[in-house]
Amino acid sequence: MNRTLTCAPLTAEAFAPFGDVLECAGPPDRLINAGLCGRFHDRARMEFGPDGRAGLSLFNAEARSLPYTLDLLEQHPEGSQAFVPMSPAPFLVTVAPDEGGQPGTPSAFLTAPYQGINLHRGTWHGVLTPLSAPGIFAVVDRIGETPNLREVLLDPPYLVVS
């Protein structure tokens, strides 16, 4: 038996307990390049444990569709993780609060075109879930030799609907 989650629009306020919404919204913090470029400054709290460093990787994830079966959540205790889409297509973001080292009840969000996210260190989240191809993302996360991945299978899983 599946449990059901309904997707909400991704907003900075709703997503704040889990991370940061990355977007060029509102006026820029300052103009640079002779006034031809708006800088939206310091929009994500990037965190990395003492044995790691920031790295930029490119991901190419298979497109999925709604309804979507959410059966796995993962957590990165040693670092934050930012996902910046390289296309305007929306993607599904699933997150859950930490409850004593285990994921609590998840929430589901749909991004708007050109929105990215930064997951705070230790946030439980689903796998990268683009809703159309290509699923290409720039990802900034912790690179290091020490373990930084915990996974929990959800039984029963959740059915995520729009």
Disulfide bonds with the S-S distance in Angstrom:
none
